[in-house]
Amino acid sequence: MKILDVLHEETILVDLQSKDKKGILEELVEPVSGITGISHEELVKVLIERERLGSTGIDGGIGIPHGKIKNLESLIMGFGLSRRGVDFDSIDRQPTYIFFLLFTPENSTGLHLKLLARISRLLKKDEFRKKLFNVSSTEEVITVIKEEDEEF
């Protein structure tokens, strides 16, 4: 499965404004809520509960907030970019700029893990991260991801 198979254009946000972790999560879930019909509050709650297990902020300015949703029909992903960076309790204690949001149906553990692994592998590439950090439009995000996604 490719990232663009589950990343909707409407869930790509290239100018996140929030200054803290909860605010970023709330911004990221807004378009997902609209697409899935699942309440904004429920989506944020699932992410916050997952964050209590350990931060999804990894090193290199990357955050991959994710969770499983009971009544979700299929995987859905979002992307967000914070130009100023936020404290996301990252492993390296550095600000987080690039976010990939992932929600999967409650019973799809294998697919959930495969997609997380795919995103993580792509984000280990410095050049890919740099390109994502410098995007200014939804179309650019799609182009950058498509180029990398094709190689895997």
Protein Blocks (a to p, Z undefined) as FASTA:
>chain_A
ZZklmmcfklpcfbdfbfbfklmmmmmmmmmmmmnopafklmmmmmmmmmmnopcbdehh
iacdddddfklcbdcddddddfkopaehiaklpacfbdcdddddfklmmlmmmmmmmmmm
mmmpmklmmmmmmpcbfklmmmmmmmmmmmZZ
